């Protein structure tokens, strides 16, 4: 099953890349799109060995982790479910990780050096978002996302940090058509506006 799932996923990603490449030129006006249409968030493929869905998420829909200010990070972590003190501490830890080192060790430096095995903080721009897994306060559940209790007995998917932060995105804006709700909250939109935007996007790309 593991091998089948691997090749099913690989096939879906390769096919999605082709559909995105072909979409602009091959779709016929006035007819249902055969390939990728700009604004579509998910491509679903029904293949002989199973069904695979590929999410299309541009990096412009995320905050740049190396340039986002601490206030944006705090709001993001709050929107991802952290309590205010934990959100503030994690934002401070991320900021410390990306800042140049000083001669004196910071409390975060001393924490990393107390671990087994120990390691120094990077004190430079992050090269990939996976580095955040080393930052004090970051957990796999927060980074990758998790299912949380929803309405009634159902579970709802909550996005993770990896869906919201990037090392490639712009520092002055995010793409409103694609940004996850926590990202919209992080840049200052009130909860009602975030809910209305998310509902509108679900109705029509």
Number of C-alpha atoms within 10 A of each C-alpha: 5 7 8 11 14 11 12 18 17 13 15 21 18 10 16 22 15 13 17 16 13 15 17 14 9 13 15 12 7 6 7 9 13 12 20 21 17 10 12 15 17 13 19 12 17 10 11 7 10 11 13 17 14 16 12 15 15 15 20 20 23 29 31 23 27 23 15 17 14 17 14 19 24 22 22 26 25 19 20 23 16 16 11 13 10 16 21 18 14 21 24 17 21 24 22 20 25 17 14 12 15 8 5 7 10 12 10 18 20 14 15 17 13 11 9 7 7 11 14 12 23 17 16 14 15 18 12 14 19 14 12 21 15 15 20 19 15 17 14 12 13 19 20 15 17 14 12 12 11 11 8 6 7 9 12 12 11 21 21 20 26 16 20 25 25 22 18 17 20 18 16 10 13 21 17 17 17 22 21 22 22 26 29 29 22 23 18 15 14 11 14 9 14 19 14 10 15 18 11 12 15 9 7 8 12
